[in-house]
Amino acid sequence: MTSAQSRLLLKGGRIVNDDQSFDADIYIEDGIIKQVGNNLVIPGGARTIDARGKLIIPGGIDTMTHMQFPFMGTTSADDFYSGTKAALAGGTTMIIDVACGQRGSSLVDTYETCREQAEGKVCCDFALQVALTWWSDQVYKEMEILTLEKGVNAFKMFMDYKDSFMMDDSELYAAFKRCKEMGALPLVRAENGSIIALKAEELVAMGVVGPEGHELGRPEEVEAEATQRAITIADQAGSPLMIVPVMSKSSADVISAARRNGKVVFGEPIAASLGTDGTHQWNKCWRHAAGHVMGPPLRPDPSTPGYLMDLLANNDLQLAGSDNNTHNADQKALGKDDFRLIPHGVNGVEDRMSVLWEKGVRAGKMDACRFVAATSTTAAKIYNIYPKKGRIAVGSDADVVIWDPNQTRKISAQTHHQAVDFNIFEGMECHGVPLYVMSNGHVVVDEGQLKVTQGLGRFVPTPCHSEAVYGRIKARDQARCPLPVERENYSGTVVNIQENAIMKSVEKPIQSALEPSLHHRPPTRGGGRNMQESSFSLSGDQIDDKMGVRSGTRVSNPPGGRSTALW
């Protein structure tokens, strides 16, 4: 018998999906949306929640988090409990975390470790993507195990972190090809790792060791170059691609232009790049500056957040995650004397939804439907869990948020639910607050009060061959398939290959017909004439020796001639 605790009636709200909004009631039972409409007939005993004057939206999906992540000598401050609790407090009902191992480690072992850490702790549903930090036959084989048996459809790669996570172009090409074979989505963190390593050494040698050195050593051009290179490699491999995170105007422009040229590429800015900028890395307070260090860096151009939001609003960029990877003051202090040692990462999993509403919808850059697309629906489509997630519809999971677009809250590290002691959005006042949050039909935020249960979340497999990602790949491959030119076979003679013919031509280079006496420089290494040589000489007979010498004429005009003449 169904318990009344699992029955909910959301009454009087305005439902907002990515493609439409309308007034209707919602009946939820056993974690599933059972009815949507007006004048619903429902069983007795259901709890009724008044949603009049409010929006009812799909729960947010954060596609890039790093909970309990071992990185740069420490582990992120938020574990799977505190991180998912904070996510729910902000209106996010599912996260996709990154399982990342060291070079040479087993992908399957890394996945199993991360999943074991999450299960029993997560308060909301979760999925996993796996990082590729090296390439080998073992990696090639384990990718298939993960996609067929473990519910993974995305693999993240790094073009930075030289000598640790970085993959070179040939490895990226091989990985992209493998992803395409399996119908998986490759993701790339795009920066030029080789240039970054060189620039960082130069800056330290010049005495620039504070947090500002982090951005100075990773300029915007380095992100844009790597973005263009990754897109080119993916296109040559015939693979789709996700660039994450998008932190600069230049990188965003590269993605936008590539999409207009027919490339299957997606761009994901994050709450940080949409809500703040990189000028904070020059703050006089070291802790404040270090708290904003992440990779790729926040950009000091203050127009960047608004620019990225414009592109996100118009689908030049497709969705927004958080890249949540938090570190406390004592952890950031690992780099107090050298910015290269500051652990990278910022918060965002809790504040993502409110920041996007304030900077996007409230600012007049996007409407509520596009907000739903950017924070939930597009993610569900790309990761192939739509319409189970990312939509208010009959049969969908009851991951639902009752959103008050007019209520405000001030973001602060003193009041947030994350385990970190710093917040990059400190003091920002946001319109848009989740009053009620339902995760699989359980009310986990009730009139603004957080009521989570550790371990309540479930693992959600993400199948390969997402229509949103691969829908046009097959047809594109057929259209692009190179065909040989049909022609008659050549029937003429073929010259015999002379043994050592190339060497003989070097041993007996073509000699110049000019007189040897005109040349004073020795021949080049290959035996040819040195092109720096000139035949001009002031010695000996000259061509004008027999011409009369003209007497000099004194000129009294100033240089440039007189200025009093009539022209």
Salt bridges, closest charged atoms under 4 A:
ASP18 OD2 - LYS381 NZ 3.33
ASP18 OD1 - ARG391 NH1 3.13
ASP19 OD1 - ARG391 NH2 3.24
ASP23 OD1 - ARG14 NH1 3.10
ASP25 OD2 - LYS11 NZ 3.21
ASP50 OD2 - ARG52 NH2 2.69
ASP79 OD2 - LYS121 NZ 3.57
GLU112 OE2 - LYS150 NZ 2.73
GLU119 OE2 - ARG115 NE 2.95
ASP125 OD2 - LYS389 NZ 2.59
ASP125 OD2 - ARG458 NH2 3.33
GLU144 OE1 - ARG178 NH2 3.53
ASP160 OD2 - ARG189 NE 2.80
ASP160 OD2 - ARG218 NH1 3.56
ASP169 OD1 - ARG229 NH1 2.72
GLU181 OE1 - ARG178 NH1 2.92
GLU191 OE1 - ARG218 NH1 2.66
GLU215 OE2 - ARG299 NH1 3.09
GLU223 OE1 - ARG299 NH2 2.86
GLU225 OE2 - ARG229 NE 2.78
ASP235 OD1 - ARG476 NH1 3.62
ASP235 OD1 - ARG480 NH2 2.88
ASP301 OD2 - LYS249 NZ 3.05
ASP310 OD1 - LYS365 NZ 2.81
ASP316 OD1 - ARG260 NH1 2.29
ASP323 OD1 - HIS66 NE2 2.82
ASP337 OD2 - LYS336 NZ 2.75
ASP338 OD2 - ARG340 NH2 2.78
GLU350 OE2 - HIS417 ND1 2.80
ASP351 OD1 - ARG409 NH2 2.79
GLU358 OE1 - HIS431 ND1 2.92
ASP397 OD2 - LYS388 NZ 3.32
ASP397 OD2 - LYS389 NZ 2.97
ASP397 OD2 - ARG458 NH2 3.49
ASP399 OD2 - LYS389 NZ 2.60
ASP421 OD1 - ARG287 NH2 2.68
ASP446 OD1 - ARG47 NH2 2.97
ASP446 OD2 - LYS451 NZ 3.75
ASP477 OD2 - LYS180 NZ 2.57
